[in-house]
Amino acid sequence: MNSEPRNGVLYISGEVTVKTVTGSVYAKFEQQCRLNDITAVDFSAVSRADSACVSLLLTALRLKPQQIELRHIPESVKALAELYDIKDWVFSS
């Protein structure tokens, strides 16, 4: 997984899975979410996603509950959000 902040958007790319979201990758994502100018997280370049991606979504919502827009959430993550009964919370942002 890669993450890069540009113009107020945190772009996520590559595989976002339990194998690729290591402690250091998660810490970097969390630090980037805390940047003052970040107003959106874009998942359009994610090639594969599982429950680790759900964790990133929840982290972004926790850190910036009123200020973050989640863009291009992968279908597999939408399905997991529905399964975990958090769909309304994730998609109300």
N, CA, C and O atoms as CSV, one atom per row, in Angstrom:
chain,resi,resn,atom,element,x,y,z
A,1,MET,N,N,0.836,-1.177,0.000
A,1,MET,CA,C,0.000,0.000,0.000
A,1,MET,C,C,0.881,1.240,0.000
A,1,MET,O,O,1.902,1.308,0.684
A,2,ASN,N,N,0.460,2.196,-0.775
A,2,ASN,CA,C,1.130,3.484,-0.806
A,2,ASN,C,C,0.120,4.568,-0.465
A,2,ASN,O,O,-1.067,4.442,-0.767
A,3,SER,N,N,0.600,5.631,0.165
A,3,SER,CA,C,-0.256,6.779,0.458
A,3,SER,C,C,0.541,8.049,0.207
A,3,SER,O,O,1.705,8.167,0.592
A,4,GLU,N,N,-0.125,9.001,-0.453
A,4,GLU,CA,C,0.550,10.246,-0.809
A,4,GLU,C,C,-0.417,11.418,-0.713
A,4,GLU,O,O,-1.444,11.428,-1.392
A,5,PRO,N,N,-0.102,12.407,0.125
A,5,PRO,CA,C,-0.953,13.596,0.184
A,5,PRO,C,C,-0.610,14.574,-0.939
A,5,PRO,O,O,0.555,14.893,-1.173
A,6,ARG,N,N,-1.667,15.048,-1.635
A,6,ARG,CA,C,-1.506,16.049,-2.701
A,6,ARG,C,C,-2.733,16.938,-2.729
A,6,ARG,O,O,-3.862,16.455,-2.816
A,7,ASN,N,N,-2.510,18.219,-2.657
A,7,ASN,CA,C,-3.595,19.203,-2.798
A,7,ASN,C,C,-4.792,18.923,-1.897
A,7,ASN,O,O,-5.937,19.032,-2.337
A,8,GLY,N,N,-4.541,18.569,-0.658
A,8,GLY,CA,C,-5.614,18.343,0.301
A,8,GLY,C,C,-6.273,16.987,0.242
A,8,GLY,O,O,-7.224,16.720,0.977
A,9,VAL,N,N,-5.771,16.119,-0.635
A,9,VAL,CA,C,-6.331,14.770,-0.772
A,9,VAL,C,C,-5.239,13.757,-0.459
A,9,VAL,O,O,-4.107,13.888,-0.925
A,10,LEU,N,N,-5.583,12.750,0.331
A,10,LEU,CA,C,-4.665,11.652,0.622
A,10,LEU,C,C,-5.000,10.511,-0.334
A,10,LEU,O,O,-6.046,9.874,-0.206
A,11,TYR,N,N,-4.117,10.258,-1.285
A,11,TYR,CA,C,-4.333,9.223,-2.307
A,11,TYR,C,C,-3.750,7.897,-1.841
A,11,TYR,O,O,-2.584,7.817,-1.455
A,12,ILE,N,N,-4.580,6.860,-1.883
A,12,ILE,CA,C,-4.181,5.512,-1.488
A,12,ILE,C,C,-4.098,4.669,-2.753
A,12,ILE,O,O,-4.976,4.736,-3.612
A,13,SER,N,N,-3.029,3.870,-2.862
A,13,SER,CA,C,-2.878,3.032,-4.058
A,13,SER,C,C,-2.289,1.678,-3.682
A,13,SER,O,O,-1.733,1.490,-2.600
A,14,GLY,N,N,-2.434,0.736,-4.626
A,14,GLY,CA,C,-1.901,-0.607,-4.431
A,14,GLY,C,C,-2.863,-1.500,-3.670
A,14,GLY,O,O,-4.059,-1.218,-3.584
A,15,GLU,N,N,-2.335,-2.567,-3.125
A,15,GLU,CA,C,-3.128,-3.509,-2.338
A,15,GLU,C,C,-3.236,-3.007,-0.903
A,15,GLU,O,O,-2.230,-2.688,-0.269
A,16,VAL,N,N,-4.453,-2.940,-0.405
A,16,VAL,CA,C,-4.706,-2.522,0.974
A,16,VAL,C,C,-5.296,-3.732,1.692
A,16,VAL,O,O,-6.511,-3.899,1.787
A,17,THR,N,N,-4.390,-4.567,2.191
A,17,THR,CA,C,-4.793,-5.839,2.810
A,17,THR,C,C,-4.067,-6.021,4.143
A,17,THR,O,O,-3.169,-5.254,4.493
A,18,VAL,N,N,-4.476,-7.045,4.865
A,18,VAL,CA,C,-3.823,-7.316,6.146
A,18,VAL,C,C,-2.343,-7.633,5.965
A,18,VAL,O,O,-1.563,-7.498,6.908
A,19,LYS,N,N,-1.950,-8.050,4.773
A,19,LYS,CA,C,-0.534,-8.333,4.513
A,19,LYS,C,C,0.261,-7.084,4.179
A,19,LYS,O,O,1.468,-7.039,4.419
A,20,THR,N,N,-0.395,-6.066,3.628
A,20,THR,CA,C,0.339,-4.880,3.180
A,20,THR,C,C,0.252,-3.701,4.140
A,20,THR,O,O,1.104,-2.813,4.103
A,21,VAL,N,N,-0.765,-3.678,5.000
A,21,VAL,CA,C,-0.896,-2.578,5.957
A,21,VAL,C,C,-0.179,-2.987,7.247
A,21,VAL,O,O,-0.785,-3.475,8.201
A,22,THR,N,N,1.115,-2.768,7.232
A,22,THR,CA,C,1.946,-3.085,8.397
A,22,THR,C,C,1.822,-1.963,9.434
A,22,THR,O,O,1.178,-0.945,9.180
A,23,GLY,N,N,2.426,-2.152,10.566
A,23,GLY,CA,C,2.391,-1.126,11.607
A,23,GLY,C,C,2.938,0.207,11.125
A,23,GLY,O,O,2.358,1.257,11.400
A,24,SER,N,N,4.046,0.167,10.412
A,24,SER,CA,C,4.645,1.418,9.932
A,24,SER,C,C,3.799,2.066,8.838
A,24,SER,O,O,3.699,3.292,8.783
A,25,VAL,N,N,3.196,1.268,7.977
A,25,VAL,CA,C,2.327,1.800,6.919
A,25,VAL,C,C,1.101,2.455,7.551
A,25,VAL,O,O,0.686,3.538,7.138
A,26,TYR,N,N,0.526,1.793,8.555
A,26,TYR,CA,C,-0.637,2.356,9.251
A,26,TYR,C,C,-0.261,3.652,9.959
A,26,TYR,O,O,-1.005,4.631,9.888
A,27,ALA,N,N,0.875,3.672,10.638
A,27,ALA,CA,C,1.316,4.878,11.346
A,27,ALA,C,C,1.511,6.043,10.379
A,27,ALA,O,O,1.157,7.179,10.695
A,28,LYS,N,N,2.072,5.765,9.204
A,28,LYS,CA,C,2.256,6.813,8.185
A,28,LYS,C,C,0.903,7.338,7.724
A,28,LYS,O,O,0.716,8.549,7.603
A,29,PHE,N,N,-0.044,6.433,7.464
A,29,PHE,CA,C,-1.389,6.836,7.045
A,29,PHE,C,C,-2.036,7.715,8.108
A,29,PHE,O,O,-2.608,8.758,7.792
A,30,GLU,N,N,-1.948,7.301,9.348
A,30,GLU,CA,C,-2.546,8.067,10.446
A,30,GLU,C,C,-1.918,9.459,10.543
A,30,GLU,O,O,-2.625,10.447,10.742
A,31,GLN,N,N,-0.613,9.536,10.406
A,31,GLN,CA,C,0.086,10.822,10.448
A,31,GLN,C,C,-0.364,11.715,9.280
A,31,GLN,O,O,-0.582,12.913,9.461
A,32,GLN,N,N,-0.498,11.137,8.103
A,32,GLN,CA,C,-0.931,11.909,6.941
A,32,GLN,C,C,-2.371,12.394,7.094
A,32,GLN,O,O,-2.700,13.500,6.666
A,33,CYS,N,N,-3.222,11.582,7.697
A,33,CYS,CA,C,-4.607,12.000,7.930
A,33,CYS,C,C,-4.674,13.216,8.846
A,33,CYS,O,O,-5.590,14.031,8.739
A,34,ARG,N,N,-3.718,13.333,9.731
A,34,ARG,CA,C,-3.703,14.436,10.690
A,34,ARG,C,C,-3.250,15.760,10.078
A,34,ARG,O,O,-3.380,16.806,10.714
A,35,LEU,N,N,-2.725,15.731,8.860
A,35,LEU,CA,C,-2.295,16.969,8.224
A,35,LEU,C,C,-3.490,17.920,8.113
A,35,LEU,O,O,-4.593,17.504,7.757
A,36,ASN,N,N,-3.262,19.177,8.417
A,36,ASN,CA,C,-4.358,20.152,8.450
A,36,ASN,C,C,-5.099,20.296,7.138
A,36,ASN,O,O,-6.311,20.510,7.140
A,37,ASP,N,N,-4.402,20.185,6.020
A,37,ASP,CA,C,-5.063,20.441,4.737
A,37,ASP,C,C,-5.762,19.222,4.143
A,37,ASP,O,O,-6.407,19.345,3.102
A,38,ILE,N,N,-5.660,18.070,4.756
A,38,ILE,CA,C,-6.305,16.865,4.218
A,38,ILE,C,C,-7.810,16.929,4.474
A,38,ILE,O,O,-8.262,16.978,5.618
A,39,THR,N,N,-8.569,16.928,3.386
A,39,THR,CA,C,-10.032,16.975,3.488
A,39,THR,C,C,-10.690,15.773,2.825
A,39,THR,O,O,-11.908,15.607,2.903
A,40,ALA,N,N,-9.882,14.924,2.167
A,40,ALA,CA,C,-10.444,13.751,1.490
A,40,ALA,C,C,-9.414,12.636,1.425
A,40,ALA,O,O,-8.207,12.878,1.410
A,41,VAL,N,N,-9.917,11.411,1.385
A,41,VAL,CA,C,-9.080,10.233,1.151
A,41,VAL,C,C,-9.638,9.567,-0.103
A,41,VAL,O,O,-10.828,9.263,-0.180
A,42,ASP,N,N,-8.768,9.347,-1.078
A,42,ASP,CA,C,-9.174,8.803,-2.371
A,42,ASP,C,C,-8.613,7.393,-2.547
A,42,ASP,O,O,-7.401,7.184,-2.491
A,43,PHE,N,N,-9.509,6.433,-2.760
A,43,PHE,CA,C,-9.132,5.028,-2.899
A,43,PHE,C,C,-9.208,4.545,-4.349
A,43,PHE,O,O,-9.226,3.336,-4.583
A,44,SER,N,N,-9.253,5.447,-5.320
A,44,SER,CA,C,-9.470,5.059,-6.716
A,44,SER,C,C,-8.340,4.211,-7.290
A,44,SER,O,O,-8.567,3.475,-8.250
A,45,ALA,N,N,-7.149,4.285,-6.745
A,45,ALA,CA,C,-6.021,3.514,-7.264
A,45,ALA,C,C,-5.749,2.243,-6.456
A,45,ALA,O,O,-4.685,1.638,-6.587
A,46,VAL,N,N,-6.704,1.842,-5.628
A,46,VAL,CA,C,-6.547,0.607,-4.847
A,46,VAL,C,C,-6.861,-0.578,-5.754
A,46,VAL,O,O,-7.922,-0.638,-6.374
A,47,SER,N,N,-5.928,-1.515,-5.821
A,47,SER,CA,C,-6.107,-2.677,-6.696
A,47,SER,C,C,-6.787,-3.849,-5.990
A,47,SER,O,O,-7.443,-4.672,-6.629
A,48,ARG,N,N,-6.628,-3.918,-4.672
A,48,ARG,CA,C,-7.225,-5.003,-3.887
A,48,ARG,C,C,-7.398,-4.502,-2.471
A,48,ARG,O,O,-6.523,-3.816,-1.941
A,49,ALA,N,N,-8.536,-4.842,-1.842
A,49,ALA,CA,C,-8.793,-4.348,-0.489
A,49,ALA,C,C,-9.541,-5.393,0.328
A,49,ALA,O,O,-10.361,-6.148,-0.192
A,50,ASP,N,N,-9.233,-5.413,1.624
A,50,ASP,CA,C,-9.948,-6.287,2.548
A,50,ASP,C,C,-10.232,-5.508,3.830
A,50,ASP,O,O,-10.306,-4.279,3.801
A,51,SER,N,N,-10.390,-6.195,4.935
A,51,SER,CA,C,-10.757,-5.542,6.190
A,51,SER,C,C,-9.726,-4.510,6.653
A,51,SER,O,O,-10.070,-3.619,7.430
A,52,ALA,N,N,-8.496,-4.602,6.206
A,52,ALA,CA,C,-7.493,-3.587,6.557
A,52,ALA,C,C,-7.906,-2.232,5.994
A,52,ALA,O,O,-7.638,-1.200,6.608
A,53,CYS,N,N,-8.543,-2.225,4.852
A,53,CYS,CA,C,-9.020,-0.982,4.252
A,53,CYS,C,C,-10.160,-0.400,5.090
A,53,CYS,O,O,-10.264,0.817,5.238
A,54,VAL,N,N,-11.002,-1.258,5.628
A,54,VAL,CA,C,-12.062,-0.796,6.532
A,54,VAL,C,C,-11.430,-0.081,7.721
A,54,VAL,O,O,-11.924,0.956,8.163
A,55,SER,N,N,-10.353,-0.631,8.228
A,55,SER,CA,C,-9.642,-0.010,9.348
A,55,SER,C,C,-9.143,1.389,8.985
A,55,SER,O,O,-9.213,2.305,9.805
A,56,LEU,N,N,-8.640,1.556,7.763
A,56,LEU,CA,C,-8.182,2.872,7.331
A,56,LEU,C,C,-9.353,3.853,7.238
A,56,LEU,O,O,-9.230,5.009,7.642
A,57,LEU,N,N,-10.475,3.396,6.711
A,57,LEU,CA,C,-11.657,4.256,6.631
A,57,LEU,C,C,-12.079,4.731,8.017
A,57,LEU,O,O,-12.357,5.912,8.224
A,58,LEU,N,N,-12.121,3.806,8.953
A,58,LEU,CA,C,-12.536,4.147,10.310
A,58,LEU,C,C,-11.535,5.080,10.977
A,58,LEU,O,O,-11.923,5.964,11.740
A,59,THR,N,N,-10.255,4.890,10.696
A,59,THR,CA,C,-9.232,5.781,11.237
A,59,THR,C,C,-9.430,7.197,10.723
A,59,THR,O,O,-9.391,8.152,11.498
A,60,ALA,N,N,-9.641,7.337,9.426
A,60,ALA,CA,C,-9.865,8.660,8.838
A,60,ALA,C,C,-11.098,9.323,9.444
A,60,ALA,O,O,-11.071,10.514,9.756
A,61,LEU,N,N,-12.170,8.566,9.610
A,61,LEU,CA,C,-13.394,9.110,10.196
A,61,LEU,C,C,-13.202,9.485,11.661
A,61,LEU,O,O,-13.771,10.469,12.134
A,62,ARG,N,N,-12.410,8.711,12.371
A,62,ARG,CA,C,-12.152,9.000,13.789
A,62,ARG,C,C,-11.318,10.267,13.942
A,62,ARG,O,O,-11.579,11.082,14.827
A,63,LEU,N,N,-10.327,10.432,13.088
A,63,LEU,CA,C,-9.432,11.584,13.198
A,63,LEU,C,C,-10.070,12.882,12.725
A,63,LEU,O,O,-9.759,13.949,13.254
A,64,LYS,N,N,-10.955,12.807,11.737
A,64,LYS,CA,C,-11.584,14.004,11.167
A,64,LYS,C,C,-13.066,13.746,10.908
A,64,LYS,O,O,-13.494,13.726,9.754
A,65,PRO,N,N,-13.845,13.552,11.950
A,65,PRO,CA,C,-15.237,13.122,11.767
A,65,PRO,C,C,-16.112,14.083,10.974
A,65,PRO,O,O,-17.030,13.627,10.292
A,66,GLN,N,N,-15.875,15.373,11.029
A,66,GLN,CA,C,-16.710,16.342,10.317
A,66,GLN,C,C,-16.057,16.867,9.048
A,66,GLN,O,O,-16.689,17.592,8.281
A,67,GLN,N,N,-14.790,16.507,8.819
A,67,GLN,CA,C,-14.024,17.180,7.776
A,67,GLN,C,C,-13.560,16.286,6.637
A,67,GLN,O,O,-12.961,16.795,5.690
A,68,ILE,N,N,-13.800,14.991,6.677
A,68,ILE,CA,C,-13.182,14.099,5.699
A,68,ILE,C,C,-14.209,13.555,4.700
A,68,ILE,O,O,-15.323,13.184,5.071
A,69,GLU,N,N,-13.818,13.518,3.457
A,69,GLU,CA,C,-14.625,12.915,2.402
A,69,GLU,C,C,-13.917,11.637,1.957
A,69,GLU,O,O,-12.718,11.657,1.679
A,70,LEU,N,N,-14.641,10.540,1.888
A,70,LEU,CA,C,-14.088,9.271,1.438
A,70,LEU,C,C,-14.504,9.064,-0.009
A,70,LEU,O,O,-15.694,8.990,-0.316
A,71,ARG,N,N,-13.520,8.970,-0.900
A,71,ARG,CA,C,-13.799,8.874,-2.337
A,71,ARG,C,C,-13.435,7.502,-2.895
A,71,ARG,O,O,-12.415,6.922,-2.523
A,72,HIS,N,N,-14.267,6.997,-3.780
A,72,HIS,CA,C,-13.994,5.774,-4.546
A,72,HIS,C,C,-13.674,4.576,-3.641
A,72,HIS,O,O,-12.668,3.890,-3.826
A,73,ILE,N,N,-14.539,4.346,-2.675
A,73,ILE,CA,C,-14.358,3.203,-1.779
A,73,ILE,C,C,-14.550,1.927,-2.594
A,73,ILE,O,O,-15.548,1.795,-3.302
A,74,PRO,N,N,-13.605,0.980,-2.504
A,74,PRO,CA,C,-13.720,-0.265,-3.274
A,74,PRO,C,C,-14.996,-1.043,-2.918
A,74,PRO,O,O,-15.449,-1.024,-1.774
A,75,GLU,N,N,-15.557,-1.719,-3.908
A,75,GLU,CA,C,-16.786,-2.495,-3.705
A,75,GLU,C,C,-16.624,-3.542,-2.604
A,75,GLU,O,O,-17.552,-3.774,-1.829
A,76,SER,N,N,-15.462,-4.170,-2.531
A,76,SER,CA,C,-15.238,-5.184,-1.493
A,76,SER,C,C,-15.316,-4.563,-0.098
A,76,SER,O,O,-15.768,-5.211,0.847
A,77,VAL,N,N,-14.884,-3.334,0.030
A,77,VAL,CA,C,-14.928,-2.642,1.324
A,77,VAL,C,C,-16.359,-2.205,1.634
A,77,VAL,O,O,-16.780,-2.237,2.791
A,78,LYS,N,N,-17.102,-1.800,0.617
A,78,LYS,CA,C,-18.512,-1.474,0.822
A,78,LYS,C,C,-19.268,-2.693,1.340
A,78,LYS,O,O,-20.106,-2.580,2.235
A,79,ALA,N,N,-18.967,-3.851,0.774
A,79,ALA,CA,C,-19.619,-5.090,1.212
A,79,ALA,C,C,-19.259,-5.416,2.660
A,79,ALA,O,O,-20.117,-5.838,3.435
A,80,LEU,N,N,-18.004,-5.222,3.019
A,80,LEU,CA,C,-17.587,-5.470,4.403
A,80,LEU,C,C,-18.246,-4.482,5.359
A,80,LEU,O,O,-18.646,-4.862,6.460
A,81,ALA,N,N,-18.362,-3.238,4.959
A,81,ALA,CA,C,-19.019,-2.243,5.807
A,81,ALA,C,C,-20.473,-2.631,6.064
A,81,ALA,O,O,-20.991,-2.446,7.165
A,82,GLU,N,N,-21.119,-3.169,5.040
A,82,GLU,CA,C,-22.490,-3.636,5.223
A,82,GLU,C,C,-22.526,-4.852,6.147
A,82,GLU,O,O,-23.382,-4.934,7.028
A,83,LEU,N,N,-21.617,-5.782,5.958
A,83,LEU,CA,C,-21.537,-6.975,6.809
A,83,LEU,C,C,-21.288,-6.609,8.268
A,83,LEU,O,O,-21.890,-7.191,9.169
A,84,TYR,N,N,-20.394,-5.639,8.500
A,84,TYR,CA,C,-20.047,-5.213,9.864
A,84,TYR,C,C,-21.081,-4.262,10.463
A,84,TYR,O,O,-20.942,-3.834,11.608
A,85,ASP,N,N,-22.123,-3.929,9.684
A,85,ASP,CA,C,-23.197,-3.032,10.105
A,85,ASP,C,C,-22.672,-1.638,10.456
A,85,ASP,O,O,-23.112,-1.020,11.425
A,86,ILE,N,N,-21.722,-1.157,9.649
A,86,ILE,CA,C,-21.187,0.200,9.828
A,86,ILE,C,C,-21.390,1.031,8.561
A,86,ILE,O,O,-20.842,2.126,8.436
A,87,LYS,N,N,-22.164,0.514,7.644
A,87,LYS,CA,C,-22.371,1.172,6.342
A,87,LYS,C,C,-22.886,2.596,6.508
A,87,LYS,O,O,-22.385,3.512,5.855
A,88,ASP,N,N,-23.871,2.795,7.367
A,88,ASP,CA,C,-24.440,4.128,7.530
A,88,ASP,C,C,-23.408,5.113,8.061
A,88,ASP,O,O,-23.398,6.278,7.664
A,89,TRP,N,N,-22.559,4.662,8.939
A,89,TRP,CA,C,-21.535,5.540,9.507
A,89,TRP,C,C,-20.470,5.876,8.466
A,89,TRP,O,O,-20.071,7.032,8.328
A,90,VAL,N,N,-20.016,4.866,7.742
A,90,VAL,CA,C,-18.954,5.062,6.747
A,90,VAL,C,C,-19.439,5.927,5.592
A,90,VAL,O,O,-18.702,6.795,5.124
A,91,PHE,N,N,-20.659,5.709,5.127
A,91,PHE,CA,C,-21.138,6.412,3.945
A,91,PHE,C,C,-21.868,7.710,4.250
A,91,PHE,O,O,-22.325,8.388,3.330
A,92,SER,N,N,-21.986,8.064,5.515
A,92,SER,CA,C,-22.619,9.346,5.853
A,92,SER,C,C,-21.609,10.478,5.842
A,92,SER,O,O,-21.985,11.640,5.996
A,93,SER,N,N,-20.330,10.161,5.662
A,93,SER,CA,C,-19.301,11.203,5.682
A,93,SER,C,C,-19.307,12.015,4.407
A,93,SER,O,O,-18.503,12.935,4.258
